Amino acid sequence: MEIILALLFTVVLGFVVKHIFFPFRNVNEPPCIRGCIPWFGAAFKFGKAPLEFIKQARLKYGPVFTVYMLGKRYTFVTDEEGFQAFCTSKDVDFEQAVQQSVQHTASIPEEIFYKNRSRLYIMMKGRLSTSNLQHMPRSLCQELQKHMEDLGHEGTEELRDLVRHIMFPSTVNTLFGKDIFLTTRDNVKEFEEHYQNFDDDFEYATQLPKYFLKKWSKSKKWLLKSFEKVVLHAEETNPSDDSSKTLWQHVLDTLQGKTFSANYGLLLLWASQANAIPVSFWTLAFILSQPSVYKKVMDELEPVYRKSGKENIQLSEDDLKKFPFIKWCILETIRLRAPGAIIKKVITPMTIQNFVIPAGDLLALSPYWIHRNPKYFPEPNTFKPDRWKEANLEKNVSLEGFVAFGGGGHQCPGRWFAIMEIQILVAMLLCKYECHLLDPLPKESLLHLVGTQQPEGPCRIQYKLRI
């Protein structure tokens, strides 16, 4: 009798465990890749090379498939129907998809997140729209010029480091206020190191407990402590005139409740740097690795260089309009090094390709692979800035199939500011210095889903001040 009861208990327990961790697939749902470990699912295999995993899963299962990992279901859509549904359907929600990630990385509670999310998005979208960026080029030029002086007359440096050392303090001073917390070289170096630790493991921090990320947690704590002082300074110096405020002061004015102001400062810091720096690196690397592209860029810059010389380069909004090819290079770079995935949460069951996607799934679209669809981009793996001639960029209209900034009503509100600052950096650096790469263009790493793809190997630059 005891043996029968033990067998019965084992069967029931196995049935319960299987249905909790590996529930039966509804025949109308997409094929699901589950892995063999409860809760973890396919996480280990997926994590080894996410972009390659997505590519192989699409070949094996078709354009719509689900991956179960870390207790969540991610349904990837890779065809045109899925692309349209992701961008336009009211059955999916961006805020619900990212709320937990924001809570894990910036320690902003759910209630505070939902209270401020729409208000902040509307404010940022307005403040960083193309019509409100006219005053930015001058201040950015001054900051970039100042930090380029640290390069000296000539040198050799890893291109990623060179770009970061120039862009990090320049962007921080422009958005948060000049010399608020980046007051000395040692201070800039310390702040930059902590930010780099935070950024390096940001993707893992969205999913893993902080216990596994001690270096990341230490830097996060340091940054939050620093931002408490930044909040106080910004509030004490907050002008009544809207046009004189920094973006950070506009954020503080918009927030409902000031308890988590430092946390929002950390979030703004990451959002302003995490993609702009690697896109700047890749843009310069692509330009310098292709002589014909480099020549076109220098031909475009020659009138400005001749007018202002290398010592005091000032670029206005009208000057930037004279650099369409540089802008095409930036957008082509973003196309080729786009995020591995962007997600929204399914809030109401929806149908794609005759599959029913259940509520609760995270609907994932891969800009990286969408941008390699020859239907949208002929010769998709080739760096071809001239393809952007077809886009109506004067009206801020991109090429069909370009989704690097998100889709639908939740596109990145800072995208035009980011493109502008990268355009200014490229123009100023190449006007001021003769540059060439000492290493071949590196391949992109296939290890990341969040943000711009990182280089797999070294990419050193040799530069010399123009005579």
Buried (B, 14 or more C-beta within 10 A) or exposed (E): EEEEEEEEEEEEEEEEEEEEBBEEEEEEBBEBBBBEEEEBBBBEBBBEBBBEBBBEBBEEBBBBBBBBBBEBBBBBBBBBBBBBBBBEBEBBBBBBBBBBBBBBBBBBBEEBBEBBBEEBBEBBBEBBEBEBBEEBBEBBBBBBBBBBEEBEEEEEBBBBEBBBBBBBBBBBBBBBBBEBBBEEEEBBEBBBEBBBBBBBBBBBBBBBEBEEBEEBBBBBEBBBEBBEEBBEBBEEEBEEEEEEBBBBBBBBEBBEEEEBBBBBBBBBBBBBBBBBBBBBBBBBBBBBBBEEBBEBBBEBBEEBBEEBEEEEBBBEBEBBEBBBBBBBBBBBBBBBBBBBBBBBBBBEBBEBBEBEBBEEBBBBBBBBBBBBBEEBBEEBEEBBBEBBEEBEBEEEEBBEBBBBBBBBEBBBBBBBBBBBBBBBBBBBBBBBBEBEBEBEBBEBEBBBBBBBBBBEEEBBBBBEBEE
